[in-house]
């Protein structure tokens, strides 16, 4: 993963891979466009992306059973 360190750093869009300049002018950063940003959001909503770890259902299942 490229880590931006100056205004002229180029990084790939995490969705499509298009190289973009990392600066405050890009309101979609780290994505190249609103379309890529929205596609990523949809992928998370459809559970195509996941953060490794214990599923949330297991974490809160005891609370649900106790009515908390």
Wavefront OBJ file of the C-alpha trace (Angstrom):
o trace
v 0.000 0.000 0.000
v 1.331 3.421 -0.909
v 1.435 5.865 1.968
v 0.989 9.496 0.946
v 3.709 11.775 2.304
v 3.623 14.876 0.103
v 1.090 16.756 -1.989
v 2.530 15.173 -5.129
v 2.269 11.573 -3.949
v 0.392 9.305 -6.312
v -1.686 6.478 -4.906
v -3.946 3.915 -6.572
v -7.699 4.140 -6.082
v -8.582 1.213 -3.791
v -11.569 0.392 -5.997
v -10.320 0.601 -9.593
v -6.560 1.125 -9.261
v -6.456 4.433 -11.173
v -3.431 6.485 -10.087
v -4.414 9.756 -8.435
v -2.585 12.588 -6.761
v -3.110 12.574 -3.005
v -4.096 16.085 -2.011
v -6.882 17.995 -0.315
v -8.338 18.994 -3.693
v -9.703 15.463 -4.163
v -12.885 15.323 -2.100
v -13.254 11.592 -2.859
v -9.838 10.694 -1.452
v -8.692 7.857 -1.268
v -10.999 7.098 -4.206
v -10.694 8.647 -7.653
v -14.377 9.515 -8.044
v -17.798 9.503 -6.439
v -18.591 6.349 -8.422
v -15.656 4.419 -6.918
v -16.482 5.724 -3.449
v -20.117 4.600 -3.813
v -19.105 1.207 -5.240
v -16.958 0.623 -2.162
v -19.821 1.570 0.154
v -22.151 -0.837 -1.658
v -19.552 -3.611 -1.380
v -19.383 -3.108 2.406
v -23.204 -3.074 2.640
v -23.370 -6.321 0.651
v -20.751 -7.847 2.987
v -18.267 -8.296 0.138
v -15.656 -6.671 2.419
v -15.062 -7.675 6.028
v -12.748 -6.800 8.888
v -11.188 -9.963 10.335
v -12.348 -10.833 13.813
v -15.239 -12.197 15.790
v -18.609 -11.586 14.098
v -20.736 -8.920 15.782
v -23.654 -11.360 16.230
v -21.487 -13.454 18.546
v -20.295 -10.427 20.502
v -23.808 -9.189 21.292
v -25.757 -12.452 21.364
v -25.548 -12.729 25.182
v -26.899 -9.187 25.554
v -29.798 -9.985 23.213
v -30.660 -13.131 25.138
v -30.673 -11.228 28.449
v -32.774 -8.399 26.960
v -30.111 -5.702 27.443
l 1 2 3 4 5 6 7 8 9 10 11 12 13 14 15 16 17 18 19 20 21 22 23 24 25 26 27 28 29 30 31 32 33 34 35 36 37 38 39 40 41 42 43 44 45 46 47 48 49 50 51 52 53 54 55 56 57 58 59 60 61 62 63 64 65 66 67 68
